[in-house]
């Protein structure tokens, strides 16, 4: 293939319509909005800088209520009628009813990260304690633990829960609770996402694509800004990777296993979340939430 043709193909990949920022939702100064998730008809946003989770009406882009939770909050997920939010600084997971706003504090391991809900349970990593933990929503307590040094990310996909840490990635069966696989990642594994045919894990140099059939890394894609990369998600078939210190998002095309575009974000974007076909990206080091339409 000639260099001219390669250049034309590269231009085709990068000159398509860019995602549109349809609104920026402003929140309180020093709130440090960290992550977003859908729950009921609302969108919920955790505040790392203040002990609150925000309930936002996506029709009006207005904050309609605030619920007091623990401190240093970020990752959150929806299930069993509740939002489950990590309280990193207080080593709890807050369970907040999406209908009543009532909070229950669940004690978890030290320094919880990346709390989510999958396969009928809430899951969290405990970074300092070095564990993946499963919370039974019927009991509001941790009922299973798996050792994982400096555990960071967690995602439910392909019938399993995948968690990351300095040891790499572990794959856990949520029904039998058996450890199904350990997948080494050079330099350790960070934050997680899942597409139709892969699990994606940030690394010291970029993002790794894991094949769930072979439980092995199929490709490692360099991403500028590594290792300061945030929690990615799959938006309209593309993997959006936050570049925290660059105030931007690198978009990876799974068909080419390459970064095909970089788009502007708010100050210190940390977590991308797909919600009803859109991307919500809070400005972790700022005071607004960017809402994109691919």
VEXKOL-794349 format. One record per residue (C-alpha): x, y, z; residue number from 1; residue in three letters. Coordinates in Angstrom, 3 decimals, decimal comma. Layout:
BEGIN
       xx       yy       zz pos code
        X        Y        Z NUM  ALA
...
END
This chain:
BEGIN
       xx       yy       zz pos code
    0,000    0,000    0,000   1  UNK
    1,428    3,398   -0,945   2  UNK
    2,140    6,136    1,555   3  UNK
   -0,360    8,384   -0,249   4  UNK
   -3,148    5,836    0,168   5  UNK
   -2,248    5,303    3,837   6  UNK
   -2,434    9,050    4,400   7  UNK
   -5,853    9,223    2,742   8  UNK
   -7,142    6,377    4,891   9  UNK
   -5,833    8,059    8,039  10  UNK
   -7,530   11,303    7,043  11  UNK
  -10,808    9,450    6,480  12  UNK
  -10,622    8,026    9,995  13  UNK
  -10,038   11,384   11,647  14  UNK
  -12,188   13,799    9,622  15  UNK
  -15,600   12,247   10,251  16  UNK
  -18,132   14,113   12,334  17  UNK
  -16,836   14,641   15,858  18  UNK
  -19,082   13,914   18,852  19  UNK
  -21,127   16,950   19,851  20  UNK
  -21,104   18,420   23,336  21  UNK
  -24,828   18,986   23,773  22  UNK
  -24,605   20,552   27,221  23  UNK
  -22,363   21,238   30,193  24  UNK
  -24,095   20,837   33,542  25  UNK
  -22,527   23,088   36,159  26  UNK
  -22,259   21,983   39,778  27  UNK
  -20,865   23,540   42,943  28  UNK
  -17,272   24,670   43,091  29  UNK
  -15,017   22,110   44,788  30  UNK
  -17,600   19,376   44,125  31  UNK
  -15,122   17,453   41,928  32  UNK
  -17,829   15,491   40,060  33  UNK
  -16,317   12,090   39,390  34  UNK
  -18,616    9,537   37,714  35  UNK
  -22,139    9,225   36,312  36  UNK
  -24,622    6,348   36,025  37  UNK
  -28,267    5,903   35,088  38  UNK
  -30,695    4,783   37,763  39  UNK
  -34,431    4,820   37,183  40  UNK
  -35,281    7,805   34,990  41  UNK
  -32,451    9,843   36,487  42  UNK
  -28,733   10,247   36,004  43  UNK
  -26,706   10,149   39,202  44  UNK
  -23,303   11,818   39,621  45  UNK
  -20,914   11,209   42,498  46  UNK
  -19,006   14,093   44,049  47  UNK
  -15,447   13,324   45,078  48  UNK
  -14,935   16,699   46,725  49  UNK
  -18,130   16,740   48,808  50  UNK
  -20,097   13,922   50,517  51  UNK
  -23,038   13,912   48,125  52  UNK
  -24,460   12,044   45,160  53  UNK
  -26,455   14,222   42,750  54  UNK
  -29,718   13,226   41,064  55  UNK
  -30,042   14,894   37,663  56  UNK
  -33,068   15,080   35,390  57  UNK
  -31,632   14,327   31,914  58  UNK
  -34,625   16,036   30,313  59  UNK
  -33,837   19,417   31,870  60  UNK
  -30,157   18,898   32,781  61  UNK
  -30,958   20,157   36,263  62  UNK
  -29,862   18,777   39,626  63  UNK
  -33,121   17,869   41,372  64  UNK
  -31,737   16,550   44,673  65  UNK
  -28,620   15,684   46,639  66  UNK
  -28,168   12,749   48,990  67  UNK
  -25,486   12,800   51,662  68  UNK
  -23,128    9,829   51,465  69  UNK
  -19,558    9,050   52,507  70  UNK
  -16,507   11,006   51,367  71  UNK
  -14,197   10,658   48,384  72  UNK
  -16,869    9,102   46,200  73  UNK
  -16,538    8,127   42,551  74  UNK
  -17,558    4,792   40,963  75  UNK
  -21,231    3,903   41,088  76  UNK
  -23,743    1,512   39,560  77  UNK
  -27,466    0,765   39,609  78  UNK
  -29,202   -2,421   40,733  79  UNK
  -31,777   -3,808   43,170  80  UNK
  -33,592   -0,461   43,113  81  UNK
  -30,573    1,444   44,366  82  UNK
  -27,454    3,296   43,430  83  UNK
  -24,293    1,753   44,871  84  UNK
  -21,535    4,338   45,327  85  UNK
  -17,975    3,874   46,540  86  UNK
  -16,997    6,089   49,472  87  UNK
  -13,243    5,813   49,055  88  UNK
  -12,184    7,878   52,064  89  UNK
  -14,607    6,268   54,530  90  UNK
  -14,256    2,678   53,260  91  UNK
  -17,976    2,230   52,760  92  UNK
  -20,301    1,677   49,833  93  UNK
  -23,425    3,835   50,014  94  UNK
  -26,656    2,179   48,926  95  UNK
  -29,109    4,925   47,963  96  UNK
  -32,707    4,127   47,002  97  UNK
  -33,610    5,708   43,654  98  UNK
  -37,195    6,201   44,851  99  UNK
  -36,815    7,389   48,449 100  UNK
  -33,221    8,647   48,525 101  UNK
  -32,612    6,699   51,745 102  UNK
  -28,980    5,740   52,312 103  UNK
  -27,546    2,583   53,857 104  UNK
  -23,790    2,488   54,484 105  UNK
  -22,194   -0,897   53,766 106  UNK
  -18,807   -1,488   55,354 107  UNK
  -16,242   -2,740   52,832 108  UNK
  -12,486   -3,163   52,564 109  UNK
  -10,075   -0,273   52,903 110  UNK
  -10,110    2,247   50,020 111  UNK
  -12,918    0,990   47,761 112  UNK
  -12,750    1,764   44,048 113  UNK
  -14,934    1,225   40,997 114  UNK
  -18,126    0,031   42,676 115  UNK
  -20,613   -1,429   40,201 116  UNK
  -23,641   -3,737   40,035 117  UNK
  -23,741   -6,906   37,947 118  UNK
  -25,307  -10,371   38,040 119  UNK
  -27,583   -9,534   40,971 120  UNK
  -24,854   -8,232   43,292 121  UNK
  -22,854   -5,100   43,999 122  UNK
  -19,113   -5,370   43,491 123  UNK
  -16,230   -3,215   44,620 124  UNK
  -12,485   -3,351   44,669 125  UNK
  -10,613   -2,499   47,866 126  UNK
   -7,297   -0,967   46,823 127  UNK
   -5,466   -0,826   50,151 128  UNK
   -6,881   -4,108   51,386 129  UNK
   -6,111   -5,772   48,042 130  UNK
   -9,425   -7,458   47,252 131  UNK
  -12,364   -7,776   44,899 132  UNK
  -15,502   -7,953   47,045 133  UNK
  -19,114   -9,014   46,399 134  UNK
  -21,945   -7,377   48,328 135  UNK
  -25,211   -9,290   48,742 136  UNK
  -28,034   -6,723   48,368 137  UNK
  -30,342   -8,888   50,487 138  UNK
  -27,935   -8,608   53,422 139  UNK
  -26,163   -5,312   52,686 140  UNK
  -22,797   -6,819   53,529 141  UNK
  -19,721   -8,273   51,853 142  UNK
  -20,142  -12,027   51,448 143  UNK
  -17,247  -12,998   49,148 144  UNK
  -13,663  -11,790   48,688 145  UNK
  -10,900  -12,528   46,187 146  UNK
   -7,299  -11,509   46,780 147  UNK
   -5,961   -9,004   44,223 148  UNK
   -2,967   -6,813   45,035 149  UNK
   -3,822   -3,078   44,836 150  UNK
   -7,223   -3,832   43,295 151  UNK
   -8,566   -1,024   41,132 152  UNK
  -11,169   -1,639   38,424 153  UNK
  -14,160   -3,958   38,051 154  UNK
  -16,624   -4,692   35,253 155  UNK
  -19,288   -7,321   34,614 156  UNK
  -19,188   -8,855   31,125 157  UNK
  -19,329  -12,204   29,329 158  UNK
  -20,946  -13,922   32,305 159  UNK
  -18,091  -12,939   34,631 160  UNK
  -16,746  -10,173   36,809 161  UNK
  -13,330   -8,910   35,753 162  UNK
  -11,149   -7,037   38,230 163  UNK
   -7,762   -5,388   37,885 164  UNK
   -4,726   -4,689   40,024 165  UNK
   -0,957   -4,846   40,063 166  UNK
   -1,178   -8,619   39,487 167  UNK
   -3,093   -8,027   36,254 168  UNK
   -6,687   -9,159   35,717 169  UNK
   -8,740  -11,800   37,493 170  UNK
  -11,942  -13,322   36,096 171  UNK
  -14,556  -14,514   38,605 172  UNK
  -17,712  -16,577   38,093 173  UNK
  -20,487  -14,608   39,872 174  UNK
  -22,559  -17,759   40,494 175  UNK
  -20,028  -20,355   41,642 176  UNK
  -17,683  -17,640   42,950 177  UNK
  -14,760  -19,549   41,460 178  UNK
  -11,677  -17,819   40,129 179  UNK
  -11,738  -18,674   36,422 180  UNK
   -8,566  -17,023   35,168 181  UNK
   -5,609  -14,804   35,952 182  UNK
   -4,363  -12,649   33,096 183  UNK
   -0,988  -10,962   33,572 184  UNK
   -0,595   -7,349   32,464 185  UNK
    2,901   -5,920   32,292 186  UNK
    3,159   -2,995   34,684 187  UNK
   -0,258   -3,753   36,210 188  UNK
   -3,853   -3,181   35,123 189  UNK
   -6,058   -0,162   35,781 190  UNK
   -9,599    0,781   34,795 191  UNK
  -12,042   -1,347   32,813 192  UNK
  -14,693   -1,402   30,095 193  UNK
  -16,359   -4,044   27,937 194  UNK
  -17,445   -4,111   24,298 195  UNK
  -19,328   -6,813   22,416 196  UNK
  -16,243   -8,979   22,014 197  UNK
  -13,569   -7,738   24,403 198  UNK
  -12,695   -6,490   27,859 199  UNK
  -10,624   -3,296   27,814 200  UNK
   -8,125   -2,469   30,545 201  UNK
   -5,948    0,614   30,916 202  UNK
   -2,236   -0,032   31,390 203  UNK
    0,973    1,877   32,035 204  UNK
    1,284    2,603   28,306 205  UNK
   -2,274    2,667   26,986 206  UNK
   -5,133    0,208   26,859 207  UNK
   -5,133   -3,584   26,518 208  UNK
   -7,745   -5,573   24,632 209  UNK
   -8,521   -8,912   26,306 210  UNK
  -10,142  -11,762   24,383 211  UNK
  -12,753  -13,395   26,686 212  UNK
  -12,507  -16,641   24,733 213  UNK
   -8,796  -17,160   25,329 214  UNK
   -8,458  -15,101   28,525 215  UNK
   -5,415  -13,437   27,023 216  UNK
   -4,330   -9,998   25,874 217  UNK
   -4,990   -9,773   22,140 218  UNK
   -3,575   -6,290   21,623 219  UNK
   -2,075   -3,421   23,582 220  UNK
   -2,780    0,014   22,082 221  UNK
   -0,599    3,002   23,008 222  UNK
   -2,562    6,008   24,294 223  UNK
   -1,020    9,423   24,885 224  UNK
   -1,201   10,547   28,493 225  UNK
   -0,573    7,097   29,967 226  UNK
   -0,295    6,142   32,736 227  UNK
   -2,617    8,999   33,792 228  UNK
   -5,622    7,464   32,034 229  UNK
   -9,086    7,310   33,544 230  UNK
  -11,987    4,862   33,470 231  UNK
  -13,071    4,173   29,863 232  UNK
  -16,366    3,091   28,345 233  UNK
  -17,662    1,979   24,966 234  UNK
  -19,650    4,698   23,214 235  UNK
  -21,316    3,931   19,881 236  UNK
  -18,912    1,052   19,319 237  UNK
  -15,788    3,093   20,095 238  UNK
  -13,674    2,947   23,247 239  UNK
  -13,426    6,363   24,923 240  UNK
  -10,362    6,661   27,155 241  UNK
  -10,051    9,729   29,455 242  UNK
   -6,668   11,459   29,320 243  UNK
   -6,833   13,075   32,748 244  UNK
   -3,914   15,480   32,567 245  UNK
   -4,514   16,396   28,930 246  UNK
   -8,185   17,376   29,500 247  UNK
   -9,189   15,198   26,565 248  UNK
  -10,536   11,816   25,534 249  UNK
   -8,788    9,424   23,166 250  UNK
  -11,183    7,425   21,000 251  UNK
  -10,041    3,922   20,058 252  UNK
  -11,547    2,127   17,068 253  UNK
  -11,804   -1,616   17,896 254  UNK
  -11,755   -2,521   14,196 255  UNK
   -8,296   -1,009   13,739 256  UNK
   -7,036   -1,223   17,338 257  UNK
   -5,817    2,352   17,088 258  UNK
   -6,592    5,813   18,436 259  UNK
   -8,473    7,535   15,617 260  UNK
   -9,486   10,786   17,282 261  UNK
   -8,872   12,905   20,344 262  UNK
  -11,634   15,191   21,593 263  UNK
  -11,682   17,985   24,133 264  UNK
  -13,101   17,363   27,604 265  UNK
  -13,485   19,324   30,831 266  UNK
  -10,795   19,768   33,449 267  UNK
   -9,448   16,410   34,568 268  UNK
  -11,912   13,962   32,979 269  UNK
  -11,763   10,707   34,931 270  UNK
  -14,759    8,505   34,096 271  UNK
  -16,695    8,049   30,829 272  UNK
  -20,158    6,485   31,095 273  UNK
  -22,514    5,544   28,284 274  UNK
  -26,096    6,488   29,172 275  UNK
  -28,870    5,942   26,642 276  UNK
  -26,505    6,244   23,686 277  UNK
  -24,729    9,341   24,970 278  UNK
  -21,493    9,856   26,876 279  UNK
  -21,474   11,598   30,245 280  UNK
  -18,055   12,818   31,402 281  UNK
  -17,772   14,752   34,675 282  UNK
  -14,833   17,123   35,074 283  UNK
  -13,188   15,567   38,117 284  UNK
  -10,828   18,506   38,600 285  UNK
  -13,469   21,049   37,625 286  UNK
  -17,105   21,837   38,330 287  UNK
  -19,145   20,661   35,358 288  UNK
  -20,402   17,544   33,605 289  UNK
  -20,007   17,257   29,835 290  UNK
  -22,730   15,456   27,933 291  UNK
  -21,769   14,226   24,454 292  UNK
  -23,843   12,887   21,588 293  UNK
  -21,786   10,655   19,235 294  UNK
END
